[in-house]
Amino acid sequence: MKLALHSAEMARIAGSSDSKGVGVYIIPWFFAKLCTKKDVLIVWPDDGVFTSPLYLLAKKEKIETLAPLINYVTGEGLGKKSARSCLPALNPLVDNNLPEEARFKRLGWDYLKSNDAAAQKDQAHEYFIAEWKKQQEWKRES
């Protein structure tokens, strides 16, 4: 990792001569599709891309009142608009126009229940900071 950049900025500089650029970017599908430079190759990992499930919560006593909004948000119409914008929809009637080999993955309950997420986050942070410091030292020596 060279810099912490927003996905939109990564999409803009990918394949350019911008000094902030790097060789590999991990960004959402929406932003990856914005990379139009001919030297940029979008790779969908064989074992799937990380997903973060979204939830729609409503109070039981408000379901009937909120039905029009719930039906719109979960419906085919908004799903198709989302899919056209490279934001996959969960509606089974929507063709998300994803690559044929597209797979998804997310942390399941079994994994979450059998691993200490806070400890793993701390370990990943420590590793990142150690590697970042090595990079800074390398830059000073160069």
N, C-alpha and C positions, 0 to 999 in steps of 0.2 A: 504494500500500500504506500503510495506516494503522498497523497493528500486525501482529506475527507471532502468530497464534493457531492453536491446534490445530483440526483439522477439526470436532471435536465441539462446540467453543465457537462456531465460525462458524455451524454448523447451528442452534445454540440462539439466537443473537442475530439471525440473518438475518430481516428483516422486522419486527424489534422496534424500540422506541425507545431501546435500549441505546446509550449514547454511544460504545461501541467499534465500533458497526456501520458498514458501508460499503455501497456500491451493488452491488458485484459480488464474488462469492466464487468461488474455484476450489477445489473440494473433491471427494473421491471420491464415486462414485455412492451408496454405502452412506449416507454422511452427508447427501448432497443429498436422498435420500428421507426423511430424518428431519425435513426442513424442512416443517412442516405449516401454517405461517401462510398465510393466503389471499393476502397480497400478494407471496409469493415465487413466482417463475417459474423452473423448472428448464430450462436451455437446454443441449442436447447440441450442441456445435459441428459445423457442417456438414462440416468437413474431418476430424473425428474427435477422440477424446479420447486423451490420452497414456496409454500402457500400459507397464508394466514387466514383462517376461516373468519367470515363476517357473520354477525348475528343480528337479527331484528327482534327486539324485545318490546312487548306491549303488555299492559295490565289486562288480565282476563276480562274484567268488566268493561274495558274499552275496545275490545276486539271488533265488535259490531260497528261502533262509531268510526273506528279507524280503518275499517275494511277497504274503502276506496284507496286510501294511501298505501295500505299493505299490498293490495292487488296491483297497484301501479308499480311499486318498488320491486315486487317479485315477478311481475308479469313479463310476457314475451316482448312487448313493445320496447320497454326500457332495456330489456336484456339484449335485443338486437342493436339498439343504439350503443350500448356499452361495448358489445362485441366489435362493432365497426370502429370503435375507438381503441381497440386492443386491450380492453378491460373485460376479460372473460366473465360471462354471466353463469349463474348456477341453474337457470331455467332449462329443463331438458328439451324444450322446443327450440332452443336457440343454437344455431351453428356458430361457434366461436371463431371459426376460421383459423384454427391453430395448426401448426405443422402436424402431419400424420403421425409422427413418432412422439408427439408431445405427451409427457407424463408429469404428474404432480406428486409432491410428497410433503408431508407435514409431520410434526412430532405427534405421535399418538399417545393416548392415555397410558398405555403400558410403559412406554419410555419415560413419560413425565412422572409416573408414580414410582418408578424404580431408580430414578436419578435425581440428584440434588441440583436443581436448575440454578439456584443462587451460587453454589460452589462452582459449577461449570462456568457461569458468567464471570465470576471472580478470576478463575483460572485463565479464561480466554483474555480477559482484560490484562492480567499480568503478562501473559505471553505477548500480546500486542504491544504493550509499553516497552518490554524488553527488546523486541525487534525494532520498534520505532527508534529507540535510543541507539541501537547498533547502526541504523541507517544514518542518523544524525552524526555519529562519530565518523562513519565512512565518508560522509560529505565533507566534514572538516578536514579530514586527512587528504582528500583528493585535491 
